[in-house]
C-alpha cells in the first residue's frame, strides 16, 4: 500500500513510518501541519492515509478538516484518523457519504502493531475501522432512529461489532455463535434498515452509517 502519514509529533510520526515500512508498505509522504496534509493527499492520492486530528498551525482540528476536504475532492479516499480526541461533527461528516474507507481510533486504544496495520488494511480496502470509544461518543450525540428500534438485541450487538470493522468470522467468535448465524443476523438487520443489495453500494458501510448517525 501507498500511505501518507500526517502527524505533527516527530517521534510518533517517525515511529509510524518505520512500523508501516516494516510491514512491507510504502510511506509516500509525511505531513506535520493541516495545509501540508491536504496538499499531500491531493498530490499522492494514497491507498490510505493516517491523519491526526489536532495539528499546526492552531492545534485544533486542522488534520480532520484536511481529511474532510480531501474526501470531498477525492470521493472514497481512505483515511484512518488516529488521535487523542473525538471530534463528533467532522467524524460524522467523514462518514456521511456512505462510501466507506474510514477509520477512527484513539491513540490510547491501539495496543499493538498488528491491530494498527489491520485497521489500515481494512480502511484501504473500503471498509470501516472504528474504535468502540469513538462509537460510544458518536452515539451519545445522536438522535433516536426508529429503524434501529426494529433491531433485536442480538442484531444491535452484531451491528455494533460491524461498526468496528470486524468481519462476520470475527463477530461470530466474539459472540460465541456460528458464522452462518451471523450471516442470518446481518441479512435480517439489512432488511430492517431498508438497505438493499443493488450492486452499487456497500451494505455494511450503509448499516454502520445508520448506526452511527442514528437518523
BAVODREN-807622 format. One record per residue: residue number from 1; x, y, z of N, C-alpha, C in turn. Coordinates in pm, whole numbers, plus 50000, padded with zeros to 5 digits. Atoms other than C-alpha are relative to their C-alpha. Layout:
N
NUM; X; Y; Z; X; Y; Z; X; Y; Z
...
// end
This chain:
215
1; 50083; 49880; 50000; 50000; 50000; 50000; 50087; 50125; 50000
2; 49937; 49868; 49999; 50100; 50361; 49937; 49928; 50083; 50105
3; 50061; 49938; 49882; 50043; 50557; 50257; 50058; 50139; 50025
4; 49960; 49869; 49951; 50053; 50921; 50371; 49981; 50002; 50150
5; 50007; 49989; 49855; 50126; 50982; 50740; 50001; 50147; 50039
6; 50012; 49861; 49958; 50009; 51314; 50887; 49994; 50006; 50152
7; 49986; 49994; 49854; 50124; 51369; 51246; 50105; 50105; 50032
8; 49906; 49891; 49975; 50292; 51677; 51394; 50113; 49962; 50096
9; 49894; 50040; 49907; 50492; 51497; 51666; 50101; 49913; 49927
10; 49898; 50067; 50081; 50819; 51390; 51505; 50022; 49854; 50041
11; 49968; 50136; 49956; 50887; 51083; 51719; 49886; 49903; 49966
12; 50113; 50085; 50032; 50537; 50945; 51672; 49989; 49980; 49849
13; 50007; 50011; 50147; 50539; 51023; 51300; 50107; 49905; 49947
14; 49891; 50085; 50045; 50878; 50859; 51252; 49976; 49854; 50040
15; 50030; 50136; 49955; 50770; 50558; 51457; 49897; 49932; 49911
16; 50101; 50058; 50088; 50461; 50507; 51240; 50058; 49967; 49863
17; 49937; 50026; 50130; 50667; 50536; 50923; 50080; 49870; 50006
18; 49917; 50120; 49987; 50912; 50271; 51046; 49913; 49874; 50014
19; 50091; 50113; 49980; 50626; 50044; 51157; 49934; 49959; 49868
20; 50069; 50027; 50127; 50439; 50073; 50828; 50095; 49935; 49900
21; 49903; 50055; 50095; 50752; 50005; 50626; 50045; 49861; 50041
22; 49962; 50133; 49952; 50838; 49706; 50845; 49897; 49895; 49957
23; 50104; 50091; 50046; 50508; 49552; 50732; 49991; 49994; 49847
24; 49991; 50012; 50145; 50606; 49592; 50368; 49923; 50104; 49921
25; 50072; 49896; 50070; 50407; 49903; 50285; 50091; 50121; 49978
26; 49918; 49884; 50038; 50537; 50232; 50139; 49938; 50129; 50050
27; 50044; 49867; 49960; 50508; 50574; 50302; 50048; 50096; 49892
28; 49963; 49915; 50113; 50498; 50808; 50004; 50019; 50145; 50040
29; 49984; 49862; 49954; 50474; 51132; 50205; 49961; 50009; 50146
30; 50040; 49969; 49864; 50452; 51272; 50555; 49961; 50148; 50006
31; 50044; 49862; 49982; 50292; 51594; 50682; 49996; 50032; 50147
32; 49995; 49959; 49861; 50322; 51794; 51001; 49902; 50112; 50032
33; 50099; 49895; 49980; 50051; 52060; 50951; 49874; 49967; 49920
34; 50124; 50021; 50074; 49694; 52077; 50828; 50015; 50028; 49851
35; 49982; 49971; 50144; 49782; 52251; 50496; 50091; 49898; 49931
36; 49913; 50102; 50060; 50066; 52004; 50434; 49924; 49869; 49979
37; 50078; 50123; 50011; 49824; 51718; 50495; 49911; 50003; 49876
38; 50089; 49989; 50115; 49572; 51841; 50239; 50079; 49994; 49870
39; 49919; 50001; 50121; 49846; 51903; 49983; 50052; 49860; 49969
40; 49947; 50135; 50021; 49996; 51557; 50035; 49891; 49905; 49950
41; 50109; 50087; 50042; 49657; 51388; 49998; 49960; 50029; 49855
42; 50033; 49963; 50138; 49582; 51582; 49680; 50106; 49950; 49902
43; 49889; 50033; 50090; 49924; 51514; 49531; 50017; 49851; 49981
44; 49966; 50142; 50005; 49973; 51149; 49618; 49880; 49907; 49983
45; 50119; 50085; 50009; 49615; 51015; 49632; 50033; 49858; 50048
46; 49949; 50128; 49948; 49737; 50733; 49858; 49893; 49893; 50009
47; 50093; 50110; 49976; 49582; 50394; 49912; 49930; 50017; 50134
48; 50059; 49967; 49871; 49520; 50509; 50268; 50089; 50105; 50067
49; 49926; 49899; 49926; 49623; 50799; 50492; 49974; 49985; 50149
50; 50013; 49996; 49854; 49687; 50812; 50867; 50006; 50147; 50039
51; 50008; 49855; 49974; 49582; 51155; 50996; 49966; 50026; 50146
52; 50030; 49955; 49864; 49596; 51314; 51340; 49896; 50112; 49992
53; 50105; 49898; 50000; 49311; 51548; 51437; 50060; 50139; 50021
54; 49953; 49866; 49961; 49493; 51838; 51604; 50143; 50021; 49955
55; 49869; 49973; 50059; 49782; 51977; 51403; 50021; 50150; 49990
56; 49976; 49858; 50023; 49952; 52315; 51348; 49927; 50047; 49874
57; 49947; 49893; 49916; 49901; 52598; 51293; 49925; 50029; 50131
58; 50074; 49962; 49878; 49626; 52622; 51560; 49982; 49885; 50098
59; 50013; 50118; 49913; 49631; 52267; 51705; 49856; 49979; 50046
60; 50140; 50028; 49966; 49253; 52241; 51694; 49953; 49877; 49921
61; 50051; 50114; 50077; 49109; 52026; 51415; 50048; 50001; 49855
62; 49950; 49984; 50137; 49327; 52102; 51112; 50014; 49868; 49924
63; 49980; 50127; 50067; 49409; 51739; 51037; 49868; 49940; 49953
64; 50130; 50056; 50033; 49047; 51627; 51043; 49933; 50081; 49889
65; 50059; 49918; 50105; 48934; 51922; 50832; 50070; 49976; 49866
66; 49928; 50032; 50123; 49208; 51841; 50579; 49950; 49869; 49941
67; 50050; 50130; 50046; 49081; 51482; 50560; 49861; 50016; 49937
68; 50135; 49976; 50053; 48721; 51601; 50508; 50009; 50069; 49863
69; 49986; 49928; 50126; 48832; 51843; 50235; 50053; 49909; 49890
70; 49943; 50092; 50099; 49038; 51576; 50060; 49896; 49900; 49953
71; 50104; 50096; 50037; 48747; 51329; 50068; 49894; 50067; 49912
72; 50096; 49928; 50084; 48523; 51597; 49915; 50052; 50010; 49857
73; 49939; 49989; 50133; 48767; 51639; 49626; 50026; 49863; 49938
74; 49966; 50134; 50046; 48860; 51271; 49602; 49909; 49900; 50070
75; 50096; 50086; 49930; 48548; 51071; 49699; 50052; 49858; 50022
76; 49957; 50135; 49967; 48625; 50748; 49877; 50146; 49988; 50040
77; 49860; 50004; 49958; 48985; 50844; 49962; 50008; 49939; 50140
78; 49997; 50066; 49869; 49064; 50603; 50250; 50081; 50078; 50104
79; 49934; 49924; 49893; 49152; 50778; 50577; 49978; 49931; 50134
80; 50006; 50049; 49862; 49233; 50641; 50921; 50039; 50114; 50092
81; 49973; 49897; 49901; 49204; 50908; 51189; 50057; 49932; 50124
82; 49935; 50055; 49880; 49441; 50832; 51478; 50030; 50117; 50092
83; 49991; 49879; 49921; 49403; 51083; 51756; 49975; 49974; 50148
84; 50033; 50006; 49858; 49367; 51154; 52125; 49858; 50050; 50025
85; 50128; 49933; 49983; 49033; 51324; 52063; 49895; 49947; 49902
86; 50111; 50031; 50090; 48690; 51255; 51915; 49930; 50131; 49966
87; 50070; 49882; 50048; 48557; 51544; 51707; 49873; 49951; 49930
88; 50123; 50062; 50049; 48193; 51443; 51658; 49954; 50055; 49866
89; 50053; 49940; 50122; 48096; 51691; 51385; 50073; 49950; 49877
90; 49923; 50039; 50118; 48380; 51609; 51147; 50003; 49849; 49983
91; 50005; 50146; 50011; 48371; 51240; 51229; 49874; 49958; 49926
92; 50125; 50030; 50069; 48008; 51231; 51117; 50008; 50042; 49853
93; 49988; 49953; 50139; 48095; 51433; 50805; 50084; 49904; 49917
94; 49918; 50097; 50072; 48364; 51183; 50711; 49917; 49878; 49960
95; 50082; 50118; 50025; 48107; 50904; 50733; 49882; 50028; 49909
96; 50128; 49963; 50059; 47830; 51096; 50562; 49977; 49950; 49859
97; 50023; 50040; 50139; 47890; 50989; 50202; 49972; 49852; 49986
98; 50034; 50142; 50003; 47849; 50622; 50292; 50090; 49915; 49912
99; 49915; 50075; 50094; 48137; 50518; 50068; 50101; 49910; 50069
100; 49903; 50084; 49929; 48348; 50355; 50338; 50140; 50056; 49993
101; 49862; 49954; 50001; 48723; 50370; 50363; 50029; 50099; 50112
102; 49983; 49908; 49888; 48705; 50540; 50703; 50031; 49922; 50128
103; 49969; 50055; 49869; 48864; 50456; 51037; 50023; 50112; 50098
104; 49978; 49897; 49897; 48879; 50646; 51365; 50037; 49927; 50129
105; 49951; 50063; 49878; 49091; 50521; 51654; 50060; 50104; 50093
106; 49929; 49921; 49900; 49200; 50685; 51975; 50137; 49937; 50021
107; 49864; 50050; 49990; 49575; 50656; 52017; 50019; 49905; 50118
108; 49985; 50083; 49880; 49541; 50508; 52365; 49936; 49863; 49984
109; 50070; 50128; 50019; 49325; 50226; 52225; 50073; 49905; 49906
110; 49923; 50086; 50090; 49583; 50091; 51981; 50106; 49929; 50082
111; 49916; 50073; 49906; 49756; 49816; 52174; 50120; 49932; 49936
112; 49885; 50064; 50062; 49988; 49658; 51917; 50006; 50031; 49851
113; 49975; 49969; 50140; 50132; 49687; 51567; 49903; 49927; 49908
114; 50090; 50077; 50085; 49914; 49411; 51423; 49862; 50065; 49993
115; 50131; 49936; 49996; 49597; 49590; 51533; 49998; 50125; 49912
116; 49990; 49876; 50077; 49712; 49918; 51377; 50004; 49971; 49850
117; 49986; 50032; 50143; 49815; 49765; 51044; 49874; 49934; 49947
118; 50125; 50061; 50041; 49500; 49554; 51032; 49894; 50106; 49973
119; 50095; 49891; 50021; 49291; 49871; 51069; 50032; 50075; 49872
120; 49959; 49933; 50124; 49491; 50039; 50793; 49956; 49922; 49878
121; 50033; 50084; 50116; 49436; 49747; 50557; 49849; 49992; 49979
122; 50146; 50004; 50013; 49062; 49731; 50632; 49948; 50130; 49939
123; 50042; 49870; 50053; 49022; 50103; 50563; 50041; 50012; 49854
124; 49953; 49993; 50138; 49232; 50081; 50246; 49912; 49918; 49907
125; 50085; 50088; 50081; 49001; 49803; 50125; 49857; 50054; 49988
126; 50132; 49940; 50011; 48700; 50035; 50162; 49908; 49972; 50117
127; 50081; 50031; 49884; 48579; 49913; 50499; 50007; 50108; 50106
128; 49993; 49908; 49887; 48546; 50079; 50838; 50081; 49936; 50112
129; 49926; 50046; 49883; 48760; 50052; 51149; 49978; 50104; 50109
130; 50039; 49901; 49901; 48601; 50230; 51442; 50032; 49953; 50141
131; 49972; 50025; 49860; 48726; 50244; 51799; 49868; 49997; 50078
132; 50124; 50002; 49921; 48448; 50138; 52043; 49976; 50129; 50078
133; 50015; 49874; 49926; 48517; 50457; 52241; 49949; 50111; 49909
134; 50047; 49902; 50097; 48461; 50664; 51927; 49853; 49975; 49970
135; 50139; 50036; 50026; 48139; 50477; 51853; 49911; 50049; 50114
136; 50078; 49957; 49883; 48015; 50546; 52207; 49981; 50151; 50001
137; 50006; 49853; 50002; 48095; 50917; 52169; 49902; 50048; 49894
138; 50089; 49960; 50108; 47915; 50943; 51836; 49855; 49966; 50032
139; 50136; 50039; 49964; 47612; 50754; 51962; 49943; 50091; 50107
140; 50045; 49914; 49891; 47596; 50978; 52266; 49944; 50132; 49953
141; 50048; 49872; 50050; 47533; 51281; 52048; 49890; 49987; 49897
142; 50097; 50022; 50107; 47276; 51125; 51818; 49856; 50010; 50048
143; 50143; 50001; 49970; 46900; 51137; 51800; 49948; 49859; 49980
144; 50055; 50134; 50013; 46668; 50841; 51803; 49979; 49963; 49853
145; 50020; 50051; 50135; 46630; 50627; 51492; 49900; 49885; 50009
146; 50104; 50102; 49988; 46309; 50429; 51456; 50039; 49871; 49928
147; 49956; 50121; 50068; 46474; 50192; 51210; 50085; 49914; 50093
148; 49917; 50076; 49907; 46728; 50094; 51475; 49917; 49935; 50109
149; 50086; 50055; 49896; 46447; 50036; 51722; 49938; 49867; 49957
150; 50054; 50125; 50050; 46331; 49749; 51499; 50094; 49882; 50023
151; 49901; 50105; 49986; 46651; 49556; 51562; 49986; 49929; 50135
152; 49996; 50075; 49875; 46668; 49281; 51821; 50130; 50034; 50074
153; 49878; 49977; 49921; 46927; 49296; 52099; 50120; 49935; 49933
154; 49890; 50071; 50066; 47140; 49041; 51912; 50043; 50074; 49874
155; 49967; 49926; 50122; 47117; 49239; 51588; 50074; 50129; 50033
156; 49926; 49881; 49955; 47227; 49551; 51775; 50145; 49963; 50030
157; 49865; 50044; 49967; 47529; 49358; 51904; 50082; 49976; 49874
158; 49932; 50027; 50126; 47617; 49239; 51554; 50035; 50130; 49929
159; 49977; 49873; 50069; 47581; 49590; 51410; 50109; 50082; 50069
160; 49896; 49928; 49928; 47795; 49740; 51685; 50139; 49949; 49968
161; 49870; 50058; 50035; 48079; 49499; 51609; 50031; 50023; 49853
162; 49980; 49967; 50140; 48029; 49559; 51237; 50055; 50141; 49987
163; 49954; 49862; 50003; 48082; 49929; 51306; 50149; 50011; 50032
164; 49857; 50002; 49971; 48423; 49844; 51447; 50082; 49954; 49880
165; 49933; 50047; 50120; 48502; 49696; 51107; 50031; 49852; 50001
166; 49970; 50141; 49987; 48503; 49333; 51214; 49926; 49917; 49896
167; 50061; 50090; 50097; 48430; 49052; 50969; 49898; 49911; 50070
168; 50098; 50093; 49942; 48146; 48804; 51018; 50068; 49890; 50081
169; 49928; 50105; 49929; 48401; 48544; 51122; 50042; 50046; 50139
170; 49954; 49948; 49870; 48543; 48763; 51400; 49880; 50032; 50089
171; 50121; 49972; 49922; 48196; 48877; 51508; 49945; 49870; 50060
172; 50047; 50130; 49951; 48095; 48511; 51537; 50081; 49955; 50120
173; 49913; 50039; 49889; 48395; 48447; 51761; 49970; 50083; 50124
174; 50027; 49911; 49887; 48315; 48749; 51979; 49869; 49963; 50070
175; 50133; 50026; 49945; 47951; 48646; 52025; 49976; 49852; 50027
176; 50009; 50146; 49977; 48019; 48270; 52050; 49884; 49940; 49920
177; 50101; 50052; 50091; 47795; 48199; 51752; 50068; 49947; 49874
178; 49944; 50047; 50127; 47843; 48029; 51417; 50003; 50114; 49900
179; 49991; 49897; 50103; 47943; 48233; 51115; 49871; 50007; 49918
180; 50126; 50001; 50075; 47624; 48124; 50938; 49891; 50075; 50076
181; 50098; 49928; 49918; 47419; 48260; 51229; 50020; 50151; 49986
182; 49971; 49857; 50016; 47594; 48596; 51198; 49953; 50047; 49863
183; 50048; 49965; 50133; 47518; 48592; 50827; 49850; 50023; 49997
184; 50146; 49985; 49994; 47148; 48548; 50904; 49962; 50128; 50074
185; 50028; 49876; 49928; 47151; 48830; 51161; 50031; 50121; 49913
186; 49960; 49889; 50086; 47331; 49053; 50912; 49896; 50024; 49892
187; 50103; 49988; 50103; 47079; 48983; 50637; 49872; 50060; 50058
188; 50121; 49950; 49934; 46794; 49049; 50881; 50012; 50148; 50031
189; 49989; 49859; 49962; 46930; 49381; 51004; 50007; 50089; 49876
190; 50002; 49923; 50124; 46995; 49498; 50647; 49855; 50026; 49957
191; 50139; 49987; 50039; 46630; 49432; 50573; 49926; 50099; 50087
192; 50069; 49910; 49908; 46507; 49613; 50883; 50044; 50145; 49984
193; 49949; 49865; 50022; 46726; 49913; 50800; 49969; 50051; 49859
194; 50037; 49958; 50134; 46594; 49920; 50443; 50116; 50009; 49903
195; 49880; 49997; 50083; 46935; 49853; 50289; 49996; 49881; 49904
196; 50012; 50106; 50102; 46907; 49659; 49962; 50133; 49984; 49927
197; 49879; 50029; 50078; 47181; 49496; 49757; 49970; 50029; 49854
198; 50025; 49963; 50139; 47161; 49686; 49428; 50126; 49997; 49915
199; 49876; 50013; 50074; 47520; 49619; 49326; 50082; 50127; 49992
200; 49928; 49873; 50010; 47622; 49984; 49364; 50043; 50054; 50136
201; 49966; 49947; 49868; 47658; 50026; 49741; 50066; 49893; 50086
202; 49940; 50087; 49901; 47842; 49878; 50034; 49900; 49991; 50116
203; 50106; 50010; 49899; 47563; 49749; 50259; 50053; 50010; 50142
204; 49944; 49994; 49865; 47789; 49710; 50560; 50030; 50145; 50039
205; 49969; 49859; 49972; 47905; 50072; 50533; 49872; 50078; 50024
206; 50126; 49929; 49982; 47547; 50197; 50494; 49935; 49964; 50135
207; 50054; 50041; 49871; 47442; 49995; 50800; 50074; 50069; 50114
208; 49919; 49933; 49898; 47729; 50137; 51004; 49965; 50148; 50005
209; 50037; 49859; 50005; 47637; 50487; 50887; 49868; 50024; 50070
210; 50129; 49988; 49932; 47277; 50437; 51001; 50016; 49986; 50151
211; 49976; 50026; 49859; 47404; 50305; 51333; 50064; 50121; 50070
212; 49927; 49890; 49939; 47641; 50595; 51399; 49925; 50133; 49993
213; 50072; 49872; 50015; 47428; 50878; 51265; 49865; 49999; 50068
214; 50128; 50015; 49933; 47106; 50741; 51415; 49892; 50090; 49941
215; 50105; 49921; 50064; 46896; 50921; 51155; 49950; 49931; 49876
// end
